[in-house]
Amino acid sequence: MKQSRADEFMEFAAGRTGHLFRSACLLTSGDVHLAEDLTQETLRRLYVAWGRRLGRRIDNPAAYAQTVLVRVFLTHRSRRASTEVVLAEVPDTTTAGGPDSDTRVALLHALGQLAPKDRAVVVLRYWEDRSVEETARAMGTSPAAVRTRSTRALSRLRTLLGAHADDFVTA
């Protein structure tokens, strides 16, 4: 019986890890190393909870995983040492990219300038396409706080993105 739960978790993790990592990259403003750490910690916490029959108690394990990821991110950001950046070597510079890479870099840079909770609201509401209520539950806050943060964060993003802001508007 334990093996079947472990197999269920492995199947779930294999299907969700990429999505969790992409969300973590947005939350960390493109810091792939920190995103990997956050994803790993999220999966670790999920595995522990899975052993307690999480898959049978939670209606939507994928949404629960995103909630855990956001909480891991916010907890990490509140730690004193979370602003340290450790590099084993100087990263290679990338070759010149096209307009898409410029837009992506501008977005990641702008996200990085938002407060962590504002960044989490933007990722959950507009990347994950969650409702205000779902976002509030994931962040442990009220729907009114989510609406306020969304408005403030989007306004700040528009200012930070400047000329790139039009690249994110869909027709």
N, C-alpha and C positions, 0 to 999 in steps of 0.2 A: 504494500500500500504506500509506504514512504517513497519507494522508487517511482511510482506513478505520479505523485505530487512533484517530485523533482523533475520528472520528464515534462510535466505540464508547465512548470516554471521555465525550464530550458526552452521550450517551444515559444512561450510568451516572450521571454527575454530576446530570443533570436529575432522575433518579429518586431519588437519595439525598440531595440537598442539604437538603431539608426535614427529613428524619429526623436528619441530622447537626446541623443547626441546633438542633432541639429538644433533642437530647442535650447540645449545647454550652451551651444556656440553663440546663439543670439543673446542669451542671458549674460554671458561673459564677454560680450562685445568682440567675439572672434578669438578669444584665448582658447585655442584647441586643447592645450594641456590641462587647463583648469576644467574645461568642458568634459574631458575624458575622466578627470577625477570626480566631478559631480555625477556623471553618468554611472560610474562604478559604484559610488556611494549609494546612489539611488537604487541600483540593482541589488546591492548588498542588503539594504533595508527591506526591499521587496521580498528577497529570498527568505529573510527571517520571518516576515509576516506571512509569506506563502506557506511556510511550514505550519502555521496556525490556521490553515484552511482559508486563506485570503481569497483564493479564486472562487470559493463557494459563497462567501459572505458579501463580496463587493459586486455590485451589478455591472460596473464598467472598470475592469482592472487597468485599462489603458489610461483612462482619465485619472484614476488613483495614482498611477505611476507619474503622470505629469504633475500632480499635486505634490507628491513626494519630492520630485526634482525641484520644484519652485521653493519648497520649504528647505531643502538642502542648500540651495543657492542663497536664500535669505539668511540662513544660519551661518553659512560660510562668510558672507559679506559683513556680518556683525562681529566676527572675530577680529581681534586687533591685528593679527599677522596676515590677514587676508589681502592686504594691499601689497605684500611683498611679491616680487617677480623674480624667480630663480631661473637662470639660463645656464645651461651647460656650455653653450658656445653661442657666438653671435649668429643669429639666423641669417640665412641667405636672403638676398633681396630677390624679389620675383622679377621676371621679365615683364616688359611693358604689356599691359593688358588692354582690352578693348573698353568700350563705354560701359559694358556690364560690370566689369571688375571695378571701374572707378565708382560706379553707383553702389556696388556692394561695400567697398571700402568706406565710402561716405556714410552709408547706413550703419555699419558696425561702429564707426567712429562716433556718430551721433548717438547711437544706443549707449555707448560707453560713457557719454557725458550725462546721461539721465541718472537720477537716483535709483538705487537697486529696486525699490518697490515700484517706482514708475516704470522701470524697464520690465519688471515681471508682469505688470498689468498689460503693457503693450504686447509682450510675447504671448501671454495667455489669451488676450482678447482678439488680437489681429493676426497672429501667426497660428495659434491653436484654434482660433475661431470659436472660443468659448463664450457663453452668455455672461452677463454681468453677475448673475447669481452664482454660476459655476466658478467664475474667477474669484468672487468674494469667499466662497467656501475653500478654494485652494489656498488662498492667502491668509485665511483666518481673519477676515475683516468684513465690514458691512458693504452691501451693494452701493450705498451712497458714496462711500470712500472710493470704491472702484470707479464709479462714474466721474468723481472729482479728479482722481489720478489720471484717468484716461484723457479727459479734456486737457488737463495741464500738460501731460506727457506728449500728446499729439501736437499741441501748440508749440512746445519746446522743440520737438523733432522738426516741425516745419521751419522754424527759425534756424536750427542747426544745419539742416539740409540745404537751405537756400535754393540754388539753381537745380539741385538734384531732386527737390521735393516733387516736381512734376513727373519724374520717372516712376514714382510709386503710386500714382493715381491711375486706376483702371477705368476704362470707359464702360 
